[in-house]
């Protein structure tokens, strides 16, 4: 099952490992906020709507980050833009640990999203150009495992920190840990060369301009762009909504502690890991078009239904939590008193 890894060249393996590391740590940093939502709701008196707005701005800016990073990678190189994107999301995740209110966290998470989306897009392009056709599906699937491994790792770190630190401090330490992905850049700079496809075009003097941003919406690419975008919107809509609110639901409605919620989400991410591997092997076995479009459509439909059910669940089971203190925070009243009292955000 893993014999194909031995057939890869050293360059292919290093590139795959770099992209896997980027996607893993990308997913790690991105998922951190969903775990601290119950904490900031209690500390800052935020409404669930305001907390969700912070999550939304991250996803919206990530789409812009992916779009612009793709164009920048065509002009300046995949490896260079990949490094910048990893540094970008690491630094802004770290800065979130210093946020004092809704507005600051909103801005920092929005800026984080640019790097999050940029890394995802650039890594995918680099993988497609370096891994040979024969193993591309499995290679991309292996890298995609990082999208499950990273959030799962974040859940374990979240469970551990919340078990040993006061909750009013643990959420800041959790964000501070998000600077660690920046260390990956040091290895990428030393070990990962630029793709031959980019080098060949660069040596020819071809430098795409600003019009490259809109190339996916022209000519023969337009209809393909629309179809794939709709498929991804369906699947990602369900994934993000369920994943974002899961920790809050488990803690406020199922009354799990932080450790229990973290372990629950870790098991959930293991299921995603299996799905990534299955899709990867199917893509190589029966072809991308045969595997991706039917499987992707099924996932999109299923995720859309999950998205709808999650909204209903939130409306019925997640009443306004403004001012609802989690038990562990109530016990830390002297600590939380150090935070400036302010009117609740997101409610008139």
C-alpha positions in Angstrom: 0.0 0.0 0.0 2.9 2.3 0.7 5.4 0.8 -1.7 4.9 3.8 -4.0 6.7 6.0 -1.5 10.0 4.1 -2.2 9.6 4.7 -5.9 9.5 8.5 -5.5 12.7 10.5 -6.1 14.4 12.3 -3.2 13.1 15.6 -4.6 9.5 14.3 -4.8 9.6 13.0 -1.2 11.1 16.3 0.2 8.5 18.4 -1.7 5.7 16.2 -0.5 6.9 16.3 3.1 7.2 20.1 2.9 3.7 20.5 1.6 2.4 18.0 4.1 4.1 20.0 6.9 2.7 23.3 5.5 -0.9 21.9 5.3 -0.7 20.2 8.7 0.5 23.3 10.5 -1.9 25.4 8.4 -4.8 23.3 9.7 -3.4 23.4 13.2 -3.3 27.2 13.3 -6.6 27.6 11.5 -8.5 25.4 13.9 -7.3 27.0 17.1 -9.9 29.7 17.2 -12.8 27.2 17.1 -11.5 25.6 20.3 -11.3 28.9 22.3 -14.7 30.3 21.2 -16.4 29.2 24.5 -13.6 30.9 26.4 -13.7 34.3 24.7 -17.5 34.3 24.8 -17.3 34.0 28.6 -14.4 36.3 29.0 -15.5 39.1 26.8 -19.3 38.7 27.0 -19.5 38.1 23.2 -22.6 36.8 21.5 -22.4 33.6 19.5 -23.1 35.8 16.4 -20.0 37.9 17.1 -17.9 34.8 17.7 -19.1 33.3 14.5 -18.3 36.5 12.6 -14.6 36.2 13.6 -14.7 32.6 12.1 -16.4 33.9 9.0 -13.9 36.6 8.2 -11.0 34.1 8.4 -12.7 31.9 5.8 -13.5 34.8 3.5 -10.0 36.3 3.6 -8.6 32.8 3.0 -10.4 32.6 -0.3 -8.8 35.9 -1.3 -5.4 34.8 0.0 -5.6 31.6 -2.1 -6.6 33.6 -5.2 -3.8 36.2 -4.9 -1.2 33.7 -3.8 -1.8 31.6 -6.9 -1.1 34.6 -9.1 1.9 35.6 -7.1 3.3 32.0 -7.3 3.1 32.2 -11.1 5.2 35.4 -11.0 7.6 34.9 -8.2 7.8 31.1 -7.7 5.9 28.5 -5.8 8.5 27.8 -3.1 9.0 31.5 -2.3 5.3 32.3 -2.0 4.8 29.1 0.1 7.4 30.3 2.6 5.8 33.7 2.8 2.4 32.2 3.4 3.6 30.0 6.2 5.4 32.9 7.9 2.3 35.1 7.5 -0.3 32.8 9.1 2.2 31.8 11.9 2.9 35.4 12.9 -0.8 36.4 12.9 -1.8 33.4 14.9 0.8 34.3 17.4 -0.4 37.9 17.6 -3.9 36.6 18.4 -2.6 35.7 21.8 -2.3 39.4 22.6 -5.8 40.3 21.5 -7.8 42.3 24.1 -11.2 42.5 22.5 -13.5 41.5 19.7 -12.2 44.1 17.2 -8.5 43.2 17.6 -9.2 39.4 17.3 -11.4 40.1 14.3 -8.6 42.0 12.5 -5.9 39.5 13.4 -7.9 36.4 12.4 -8.8 38.1 9.1 -5.2 38.7 8.3 -4.3 35.2 9.4 -6.8 33.9 6.7 -4.8 35.5 3.9 -1.8 33.3 4.7 -3.9 30.3 5.5 -5.5 30.4 2.0 -2.3 31.3 0.3 -0.4 28.3 1.7 -3.1 25.9 0.7 -3.2 27.1 -2.9 0.5 27.3 -3.4 1.2 23.9 -1.9 -1.3 22.3 -4.2 0.3 23.8 -7.3 3.8 22.8 -6.2 2.7 19.2 -5.6 1.0 19.1 -9.0 4.2 20.2 -10.7 6.7 18.0 -8.9 5.0 14.7 -8.3 4.8 12.6 -11.5 1.4 11.7 -12.9 1.5 8.1 -11.9 1.6 9.0 -8.2 0.0 12.4 -8.1 -3.3 11.3 -6.6 -1.7 9.4 -3.8 0.8 12.2 -3.3 -1.8 14.9 -3.0 -3.9 12.6 -0.8 -0.9 12.1 1.5 -0.5 15.8 1.8 -4.2 16.3 2.3 -3.9 14.1 5.4 -2.4 17.2 7.0 -5.8 18.9 6.8 -7.0 16.3 9.3 -3.8 15.7 11.2 -3.3 19.4 11.9 -6.7 20.1 13.5 -6.4 16.8 15.4 -3.1 17.8 16.8 -4.5 21.2 17.7 -7.3 19.5 19.6 -4.8 17.4 21.6 -2.7 20.5 22.4 -5.9 22.4 23.4 -6.9 19.5 25.7 -3.5 19.4 27.3 -3.1 23.1 27.9 -6.6 23.5 29.2 -6.0 20.6 31.6 -2.9 22.3 33.2 -3.5 26.0 32.9 -6.3 28.3 34.0 -8.7 28.8 31.1 -8.3 32.5 31.1 -4.6 32.0 30.3 -4.7 28.7 28.3 -6.4 30.2 25.3 -3.6 32.8 24.9 -0.9 30.2 25.2 -2.7 28.1 22.6 -2.5 30.9 20.1 1.1 31.6 21.0 2.0 28.0 20.1 0.9 28.9 16.6 4.2 30.6 15.9 5.9 27.2 15.7 5.1 26.6 12.0 7.4 29.4 11.1 10.3 27.0 11.9 9.3 24.9 8.9 10.3 27.8 6.6 14.0 27.3 7.6 13.9 23.7 6.3 12.0 24.6 3.2 14.6 27.3 2.3 17.4 24.8 2.6 15.8 21.7 1.1 13.1 22.4 -1.4 14.1 23.7 -4.9 11.7 25.5 -7.2 9.6 23.4 -9.6 11.1 22.8 -13.0 7.9 24.0 -14.7 8.2 27.4 -13.1 12.0 27.6 -13.7 11.5 26.8 -17.4 8.9 29.5 -17.8 11.0 32.0 -15.7 14.1 31.3 -17.9 12.0 32.0 -21.0 11.3 35.5 -19.7 7.5 34.9 -19.5 6.2 36.9 -16.5 2.4 36.9 -15.9 0.9 40.3 -15.1 -2.2 41.4 -13.1 -4.5 39.9 -15.8 -3.4 36.4 -14.5 -5.7 36.9 -11.6 -8.7 36.5 -13.9 -7.4 33.7 -16.2 -9.6 31.1 -14.5 -12.7 33.0 -15.6 -11.9 33.2 -19.3 -12.3 30.9 -22.3 -12.3 27.2 -21.7 -11.6 27.4 -18.0 -14.8 29.3 -17.0 -17.2 26.4 -16.9 -14.7 24.1 -15.1 -14.1 26.9 -12.6 -17.8 27.2 -11.9 -18.3 23.5 -11.5 -15.4 22.9 -9.2 -16.2 26.1 -7.2 -19.8 24.9 -6.6 -18.6 21.4 -5.5 -16.0 22.9 -3.1 -18.5 25.4 -1.7 -20.9 22.6 -0.9 -18.3 20.4 0.9 -16.5 23.2 2.6 -19.7 24.9 3.8 -20.6 21.8 5.8 -17.1 21.1 7.0 -16.5 24.6 8.3 -19.8 25.1 10.0 -19.7 21.8 11.8 -16.0 22.0 12.7 -16.2 25.6 13.8 -19.1 25.1 16.3 -18.3 21.6 17.5 -16.2 22.5 20.5 -18.7 25.2 21.6 -21.6 22.7 21.2 -19.8 20.0 23.2 -19.0 22.4 26.0 -22.2 24.4 26.4 -24.8 21.8 25.5 -23.2 18.4 26.1 -21.3 19.8 29.2 -17.9 18.2 28.3 -14.8 19.8 29.8 -12.1 21.1 27.5 -10.1 17.8 27.6 -13.2 15.8 26.7 -14.1 18.1 23.8 -10.6 18.1 22.5 -10.4 14.3 22.4 -13.8 14.1 20.8 -12.7 16.4 17.9 -9.5 14.3 17.6 -11.5 11.2 16.8 -13.6 13.2 14.4 -10.5 14.2 12.5 -9.4 10.6 12.2 -12.5 10.0 10.1 -11.5 12.8 7.8 -8.0 11.3 7.5 -9.5 8.0 6.2 -11.6 9.9 3.7 -8.5 11.7 2.3 -6.6 8.4 1.8 -9.6 6.7 0.2 -10.0 9.6 -2.3 -6.3 9.6 -3.1 -6.1 5.9 -4.0 -9.4 6.1 -6.0 -8.0 9.0 -8.0 -5.0 7.0 -9.1 -7.0 3.8 -9.6 -9.8 5.1 -11.7 -8.7 8.6 -12.7 -9.3 12.0 -11.4 -12.4 12.8 -13.3 -14.1 9.5 -12.5 -13.2 9.7 -8.8 -13.4 13.4 -8.1 -16.6 14.5 -9.7 -18.9 11.7 -8.5 -17.3 11.5 -5.1 -17.0 15.2 -4.8 -20.7 15.7 -5.8 -21.7 13.1 -3.2 -19.6 14.8 -0.5 -21.0 18.2 -1.5 -24.6 17.0 -1.2 -23.9 15.2 2.1 -22.1 18.2 3.5 -24.8 20.6 2.5 -27.3 18.5 4.4 -25.0 18.5 7.3 -24.6 22.2 7.1 -28.4 22.6 7.1 -28.8 20.3 10.1 -26.1 22.1 11.9 -27.8 25.5 11.5 -31.0 24.0 12.8 -29.1 22.5 15.7 -27.5 25.8 16.5 -30.9 27.6 16.4 -32.5 25.1 18.7 -29.7 24.0 21.0 -27.3 27.0 21.1 -29.3 29.8 22.7 -27.6 33.1 23.2 -24.6 32.5 25.4 -23.7 36.1 26.1 -22.4 36.3 29.6 -22.8 32.5 30.2 -19.6 31.7 32.1 -18.2 28.2 31.7 -17.7 26.5 35.1 -14.0 26.6 35.0 -14.1 30.4 34.3 -16.4 31.0 37.2 -13.9 29.5 39.5 -11.3 31.9 38.1 -13.2 35.1 38.9 -10.1 36.9 40.4 -8.1 36.1 37.2 -10.8 37.2 34.8 -11.4 40.3 36.7 -8.1 41.5 35.3 -9.8 41.8 31.9 -11.4 45.1 31.4 -15.2 45.0 31.7 -16.9 46.0 28.5 -20.4 45.9 27.0 -21.3 42.6 25.3 -20.3 42.5 21.6 -22.8 41.6 18.9 -26.0 42.5 20.7 -27.8 45.8 20.7 
